[in-house]
Amino acid sequence: MNKQFPIGKPSYSKNHSLDLREQWIDDIALLPERIRNEIIGCSDDVLLSPYREDGWTVRQVIEHLVDSHMNTIIRIKTALTEDDPTIRPYNETAWAEVGFQFEIPLELTLEMLENIHEIIVRIYQSLDEQQWQRTYTNPESGETSTLDHSLAHYAWHSNHHLAHIKLVTQEEKS
């Protein structure tokens, strides 16, 4: 198994069903609960264990999800209010290593993730077909994404990092 991409790399089809769109929204909605279920009863040693050599710890993965998905809200709102805006990238590796976050109780981080995901889900559920086609451009990759594509990406991103967490917790539980 490729521990860096345990569910594979993202791939998207522009032609997908509304059922698949709903599944992606569900994946985003359920991520905080799925993470809680995975880490329940885990020791600090487990939470501070990386999922692979030179990889992030479980705690860093959770912090990264908060950082990334907080930025998701801003990206969606920007795409809805500006014509093909260029989003502001951030250094996700540096953000994952910011020391103060480990002094914040994990419960607060999990609650923040729950709230962020609730907002993302409500935004996505509110979009009409025209809004799903709104775009933003990532200056690092040069890629222009529709909000429909962003939904697919963040659903994949949620499942991708849940799989990273499971790499550590399943080893602990076995």
N, C-alpha and C positions, 0 to 999 in steps of 0.2 A: 504494500500500500504506500502511496505517495503521501507522507504526513503533511507536506506543505499544502497539497490540494486533495484532501481525503474524499471529497465528493466530486472531484474533477474541476477543471477550469470552467468559467462561465461560458455559456453559449446561448444565443438568443435567436429566436425566429421572429421576424416582424409580423408574421401571420400566425397568430395564436388565438385560441378561443377565449371567450369571456370567462369560461369556467377556469381556465388556467390563470387568468388575471385574478379571479377570486381566490384561487389556491395560493397565489403569491401574497395576496393581502393577508390571508390566514397564517401563512408562514411567518410574516412579520409580526402579526398580532400575538402569536403563540410563543415567540422566542423568549421573552422574559420568564414565562412560566416553565418552559423547557429547560432553561438554564438553572432556575431554582431547583427543579427536580433532579438535575444532574449533580449539583454541588451540595445538596442537602447531606449533612453529616460529614462532609469532607473536612479534614484537618487543615490548618494553615499551611502545613508542609505540602499538601496536595495542591492547594490554591496557589502556592508559590512555585509549583513545578512547571517547567516548560513542556509543551506538547511535542517538541522535537528539539534536537540539538540546535542551538542558536535561535530558537523560537521563543515566542512570548510565553509567560506564565499564564495560568488560567486567569488570575486576577488581571493581568495586563490585557488579555483578550476581552474580558468584560469591560474594562475601562476603554479599550479601543472601540468597542461597539457603541458605547455612550458617545464618545467623541465623533465617530463617523456618522452615526445616525442623528446626532444633534446637527451636524452639518447638512445632513439630508434635508431636514426641515427648511433650512435656509436656502438650499439649492432649489427645492420645489417652489417655495414662495417667490424666489427671484425669477424663476422661469415663468411663473404665473403673472408676474407684474412687469416684466421687461421682455423685449424682443431678443431672443437668442442671446442671453447674457453670457459672459465669460465668468465662470464660477471662480471663487477664490480657493486655491488648493491649500493644504496644510501638511506639515511634516508629520505623518502618522507615527513614524518610528520615534521621533523626539517626543511627541505627545504621550506615547505609551510609556515613556521612561521618566516622565515628570514625577519627582519623588513625593510631593505632597499628597498625591491621590491615594497612597498606601496608608496614610494616616486617617483618611476618611473611612468611617465604618462601611464595610461591604454592603450592609443593608441599605444605606443611603444611595450607594451607586446602583443597586438593583432597583430601588424605587424610582430613581431617575430614569433608568432604562425603561421601566414600565410606562412611565409618563411620556417619554419620548416616543415610544412605540404606539401608545394610544393616540397621540397627536398625528403621527405619520399615517396610521390606519384611517383616522377620521378625514384627513386631507385627501388621501387616495380615494376613499369611498365617496367623497363629494364631487369628484371631477366628472365633467361631461366629456363626450367624445372629442370635442375640439380641444379641450384642455389637456387631454392625454397626449395630444400631438405637439404641445408646447415643448420648446427645446432649451437646452443650455449647452455650453461648450466648456470642456476641460482643457485649460491651456497647457497642461503637462503632456497629455496624450494627443491633443488636437481633435479628440473625438467629440462629435455633437450627439447628444442623447435626447430622445423624447422622454417625457415623463413616464410613458408606457415602458420604455426601455429601463428607466431608472427603477421602476417597480420591480421588474425582473431581476435587475442587478442587486437591489437591496434584499430581495427574498433569497437570492443565491448567497449573498454576503452573510445573511443571518444563519443560514444552514451550514455554510462553510465554517464559520467560527464555532457554531454549536458542535460540529464534528471535531474541531480542535479540542474543545473542552472534553468531549467524550473520550478522546484518545488518552487523556490523563485519568479521568474518573473511572472509566471501565477497567483500566489497569489496576486501580486502587480497589475496586469492588470485586475483582476476580481473585 
